[in-house]
């Protein structure tokens, strides 16, 4: 059964449409993608209760942690990904950084925009490559 009259999770967006989305919208999606990635990773690698996993997840998904993670992977970005990152980083945001510097918050928004762009375009292989810091299952 196809997904014609309803929306289906993992629906792919045309690259030209995705690249022209507002970068804050890309970051909105990317925030959810990263949160799910972190939660899945923690669940697979820990035998903790949900409350403890949530505390671990919060530490990993906050803007300061994302900015540090970005420092480790930004050299892996393609030219297109770097362009999306810069648009996200430089976009006017409707909210302010709470527990991060403005630079960290801007960097994390750019990072999330890249994740949102890759997810929406269905490039999950590339998304997993970046989220695993350039490692693949063959490594």
C-alpha positions in Angstrom: 0.0 0.0 0.0 1.4 3.4 -1.0 1.3 6.7 0.8 -0.9 8.7 -1.6 -3.7 10.1 0.4 -1.8 10.3 3.8 1.6 11.4 4.7 4.2 8.7 5.3 7.2 8.9 7.6 10.4 9.1 5.5 8.8 10.7 2.5 11.5 12.2 0.2 11.6 15.8 -0.8 13.1 16.9 -4.1 16.7 18.3 -3.4 15.9 21.7 -5.1 12.8 22.1 -2.9 14.7 21.2 0.3 17.6 23.5 -0.4 15.2 26.4 -0.8 13.3 25.8 2.5 13.8 28.3 5.2 16.9 27.1 7.1 15.1 27.4 10.4 12.5 24.9 9.0 15.4 22.5 8.1 16.8 22.9 11.6 13.3 22.2 13.0 13.4 18.8 11.3 17.1 18.3 12.0 16.5 18.8 15.7 14.1 15.9 15.7 16.4 13.8 13.6 19.3 14.3 16.0 17.2 13.8 19.1 15.9 10.5 17.7 19.4 9.4 16.7 20.8 10.2 20.2 17.8 8.5 21.9 18.2 5.3 19.8 21.9 5.2 20.4 21.5 5.5 24.1 18.7 2.9 24.2 20.9 0.4 22.2 24.0 1.1 24.4 22.6 1.4 27.9 20.5 -0.7 30.2 19.1 2.3 32.1 15.6 3.5 32.9 13.9 6.1 30.7 14.5 8.9 33.2 18.3 8.3 33.2 18.3 8.0 29.4 16.5 11.3 29.1 19.1 13.0 31.3 21.9 11.6 29.1 20.0 12.6 25.9 19.6 16.2 27.2 23.3 16.5 27.7 24.0 15.3 24.2 21.4 17.3 22.3 21.9 20.7 23.9 23.5 23.4 21.7 26.9 23.4 23.4 27.3 19.6 22.8 26.1 20.0 19.2 28.6 22.7 18.6 31.4 20.5 19.9 30.1 17.6 17.7 30.1 19.9 14.7 33.7 20.7 15.3 34.5 17.0 14.9 32.6 16.5 11.6 32.4 19.8 9.7 35.4 18.9 7.6 33.3 16.0 6.3 30.7 18.3 4.9 30.2 18.4 1.1 30.0 21.8 -0.6 26.2 21.6 -0.6 26.1 20.6 3.1 28.4 23.5 4.0 26.1 25.9 2.1 23.1 24.6 4.1 25.1 24.8 7.3 26.0 28.5 6.7 22.4 29.4 5.8 21.3 27.8 9.1 24.0 29.3 11.1 23.4 32.8 9.8 19.6 32.7 9.8 17.6 35.0 11.9 16.2 33.0 14.8 13.0 33.5 16.6 14.5 32.3 19.9 17.6 33.0 21.9 20.2 30.7 23.3 19.4 29.6 26.8 22.5 27.8 28.1 24.8 28.3 25.2 26.8 31.2 23.7 25.3 32.9 20.6 28.1 31.3 18.5 27.3 27.8 19.9 23.6 28.3 19.3 24.1 29.5 15.8 26.5 26.6 15.0 24.0 24.1 16.4 21.2 25.6 14.2 23.4 25.2 11.2 24.2 21.6 12.2 20.5 20.8 12.6 19.7 22.4 9.2 22.2 20.0 7.6 20.6 17.1 9.3 17.1 18.2 8.3 18.2 18.7 4.7 19.7 15.2 4.5 16.7 13.6 6.2 14.1 15.4 4.0 16.0 14.4 0.8 16.2 10.8 1.9 19.9 10.8 2.1 20.0 8.5 5.2 23.2 6.8 4.3 25.0 10.2 4.3 23.2 11.2 7.5 24.3 8.1 9.3 27.9 8.6 8.0 28.0 12.1 9.5 26.3 11.1 12.8 28.8 8.3 13.2 31.7 10.8 12.6 32.7 9.4 9.2 32.6 5.7 10.3 30.8 3.1 8.4 29.7 -0.5 9.2 32.8 -1.6 7.2 35.2 0.3 9.5 
